[in-house]
Amino acid sequence: MIPYGRQSISQDDIEAVIAVLKSDFLTQGPAVPRFEDAISQYSGAKYSVTFNSATSALHAACLALDVKERDIVWTTPISFVASANCALYCGARIDFVDIDPHSYNMSVESLEKKLVIAARNGALPKVVIPVHMCGQSCDMQTISALAKLYGFRVIEDASHAVGGKYQNQYIGGCQYSDITIFSFHPVKIVTSGEGGAALTNNEYLDYQLRLYRSHGINKDATLFSREQDGLWHYEQVALGYNYRLSDIHAALGWSQLKRADRFVQIRHEIASFYDDKLGQMNIAIPRQTPDAYSSMHLYVIRLNADVENNICKRVYQGLLERGIGVAKHYIPIPLQPYYSSLGFSMSDYPQAHNYYRESLSLPIYPGLNRESQLKVVESLAELLD
Ligand SMILES: *Cc1c(COP(=O)(O)O)cnc(C)c1O
């Protein structure tokens, strides 16, 4: 079976993990700050805070930006559920902005229209969470301009986009956002097993993120609010969590990050091969936007559902029967039973609705060899004949 995504583990990765196992610390040791420094250096963000998942990082990012009850958060309907759940964890309300039909990212035109209406109704969002779908950056410059105009904060969900670039800069530098989130789940660009990170250039947000990561406990004596009873003194000042990454995971992530550029390069080579072959069939291949260099986390094709209504269902099944792990990214969040029970309906997101009818993700990962790539292409040709 060819999976749609898979990690690539080297001997160096294995040795980095073993070194931690033989060391004094399995958690809260030196491997975490080493990984955080490497992430900052790689992405250009001043501060990087690792978490045990991107989901925890998204939650902490919302808390750091003071998202609470009665606040409103907007994201895209085409993402993993975690992009929206983080707002609900804080007791806030969530809403969705329809996607652009070419990049599959949050549409900045739809965002602007929705902001105009929200301003009129006194219901502007506190935070907007654009998601760099498939690893291709959103139109961050426009989103950032709208953020200044309408007074909201921005969390980039860059779970797909480690190693991607926007305007020739690595995603994660937070030029146009308050916080950027990375995921290190094994299907993503680089992995720590489970893990994530929140990146920022803002010292206060860095402090807040660290606070929420570790029980809301501050150990920095310069910030104590009370006189110390003794050298053991520490203060819980907020209701935080244990969202820490272990040193074992951090060592794997650190070792993997060294190969991020190489991983992205190989993904581009696979994408070019697919582009070339599938472009000759009646299949819409991913479109690259001019300012963005995608990490190519996902290779999403679109099949013409106007010609054949259930085409995705048939092709998905056909590929599975041929041993090809095709995937669907994603079932739109508002369509999930939990979200429809909150009153969301897909009729409010026509572009996301069409995308869902037509999209499939083909296997793409550094270890996918040419033979397997050819098998994917030939299987698709057979099924669409
Ligand atoms: C994978 C993913 C997440 C969650 O990442 P975890 O590290 O598994 O918690 C969040 N948002 C998006 C867009 C993702 O793809």
The ligand as an SDF file (V2000), in Angstrom:
LIG
                    3D

 15 15  0  0  0  0  0  0  0  0999 V2000
   -2.0710   18.7050   11.1730 C   0  0  0  0  0  0  0  0  0  0  0  0
   -2.7810   19.9920   11.3230 C   0  0  0  0  0  0  0  0  0  0  0  0
   -3.0950   20.5410   12.5710 C   0  0  0  0  0  0  0  0  0  0  0  0
   -2.8740   19.7940   13.8540 C   0  0  0  0  0  0  0  0  0  0  0  0
   -1.5980   19.3690   14.0000 O   0  0  0  0  0  0  0  0  0  0  0  0
   -1.2030   18.3960   15.2190 P   0  0  0  0  0  0  0  0  0  0  0  0
    0.2720   18.6060   15.3590 O   0  0  0  0  0  0  0  0  0  0  0  0
   -1.5460   17.0160   14.7650 O   0  0  0  0  0  0  0  0  0  0  0  0
   -1.9690   18.8140   16.4040 O   0  0  0  0  0  0  0  0  0  0  0  0
   -3.6780   21.7830   12.6130 C   0  0  0  0  0  0  0  0  0  0  0  0
   -3.9620   22.4740   11.5040 N   0  0  0  0  0  0  0  0  0  0  0  0
   -3.7000   21.9620   10.2830 C   0  0  0  0  0  0  0  0  0  0  0  0
   -4.0010   22.7860    9.0770 C   0  0  0  0  0  0  0  0  0  0  0  0
   -3.1180   20.7040   10.1570 C   0  0  0  0  0  0  0  0  0  0  0  0
   -2.8910   20.1910    8.9400 O   0  0  0  0  0  0  0  0  0  0  0  0
  1  2  1  0
  2  3  1  0
  2 14  2  0
  3  4  1  0
  3 10  2  0
  4  5  1  0
  5  6  1  0
  6  7  2  0
  6  8  1  0
  6  9  1  0
 10 11  1  0
 11 12  2  0
 12 13  1  0
 12 14  1  0
 14 15  1  0
M  END
$$$$
